[in-house]
């Protein structure tokens, strides 16, 4: 409050007005009272002068001694100084002084005024009596050389003393009243300013976001009405901003949970808003780039053209864009101009179609690969049948090899169809898996026995490697999985190891425990896999060496089936290889205990 300029203006204005009014009133009262006393004294002296004039009328200047005695005798009765003057101003008699020693009074103000107007009065300091006096003079109307003017005077010291006392009383009262007026002005200014300051402070708090702040409002004056109105406004603002905040939060939650990216731009292509999905798709952060031009943040010419077209056209616009970055992306962009004239901006909705396009490419590749894999054995079967029909079936020497080829290709087709059906069931979740503890030692032993004959035909060594840690009882180490699925996984991995390991090679099958998981490893000393092929070996129909794979009878679906079976049992698989030195496949499955 002490720093409030309005307070000091109000307090100063009230103080000046009140003090001026009190001072002016004191001056008026003192002046009027002083004038009243002097008028009363003047009237009293005039009455005495009239009586004295009648008493001395007709006296001549030769009767000066008699006149002196007469005025001396009248003084106690009149209670005033009496002076009789001749027409030339010479003093004929005086009740307070020797006339002979007195100077001529013709130039006295009251005498001059009496000669001119028939009555004269004056108040001045008397050098003869050494005190302030009031003089009243009247002409006697005598034409001879007698008394021409009668003057009556009285001391006004007592009146001055009374007036001084009155001034003291009036000014003391004025000072007291002025002090009370200052207190009143202070209280009044404070009473007006304090609610306004509270309103100002509350308005600042509201401007800072502290909605709902209230001001104490007492009384029924305009300031109190303003305070109550302000409180009502504050409540409404608090309610409305709370609703807006809730709506904004809900909108952010909705936009944040969308799989589509949303970007809002103004008419100058500045970024106003972007949800998390848009930041992820376009690779920028809205906190660091809010308010910047769109083309400064995202350097994709296709998107810039979409924005320009959206701002220029009233109808929504859609386009699919592709660009290469850290990862190839495909985006379908829906752009619409915000309403208004001129347009207020545009909204972009970004839908990531990268996975859709990838799946479409996978589908196309699958159809092409499946068609190719089916076409090759069918072509051989058709050629053999045509040859037999052309006469070869009548030739025992050639008939048997052609029939053997037909049988081999039919088996290949049968294996391919079975793998396709198995893969389809696993991917669709239709493969019924019975999850139970599966002892790893027994499933590994059974797998190696099934493949031992083929391995020995190539002089390969198959070896089971149990856990080496003393704390691990490999007899009871088990995976929480489906036993047939684990056997199928091992069969595929060991079969591949046997196929791609040269003669006199070696194949190890290991198993061990890792905290809450178990690990199965199939390692060989085969031809290995190039580094650039490793990420794709679990894809359907993908072969590192297509000619060699077909020669060895592979369908190209084995590793894909292995991957999907492992994932269906909540496990993971990884491959490591060095070209020309061998390959290791590691499978992790949930761990179970066998009592």
Secondary structure, 3 states (H helix, E strand, C coil): CCCCHHHHHHHHHHHHHHHHHHHHHHHHHHHHHHHHHHHHHHHHHHHHHHHHHHHHCCCEHHHHHHHHHHHHHHHHHHCCEEEEECCCCCEEEECCCCHHHCCCCCCCHHHHHHHHHCCEEEEEEECCCCEEEEEEEEECCCCCCECCEEEEEEECHHHHHHHHHHHHHHHHHHHHHHHHHHHHHHHHHHHHHHHHHHHHHHHHHHHCCCCCCCCCCCCCCHHHHHHHHHHHHHHHHHHHHHHHHHHHHHHHHHHHCCCCEEEEEECCCEEEEECHHHHHHHCCCHHHHCCCEHHHHCCCHHHHHHHHHHHHCCCCEEEEEEECCCCCEEEEEEEEECCCCCCCEEEEEEEECHHHHHHHHHHHHHHHHHHHHHHHHHHHHHHHHHHHHCCHHHCHHHHHHHHHHHHHHHHHHHHHHHHHHHHHHHHHCCCCCCCEEEEHHHHHHHHHHHHHHHHHHCCCEEEEECCCCCCCCCCCEEEEECHHHHHHHHHHHHHHHHHHCCCCCEEEEEEEEECCEEEEEEEECCCCCCHHHHCCCCCCCCCCCHHHHHHCCCCCCHHHHHHHHHHHCCCEEEEEEECCCEEEEEEEEEEEECC
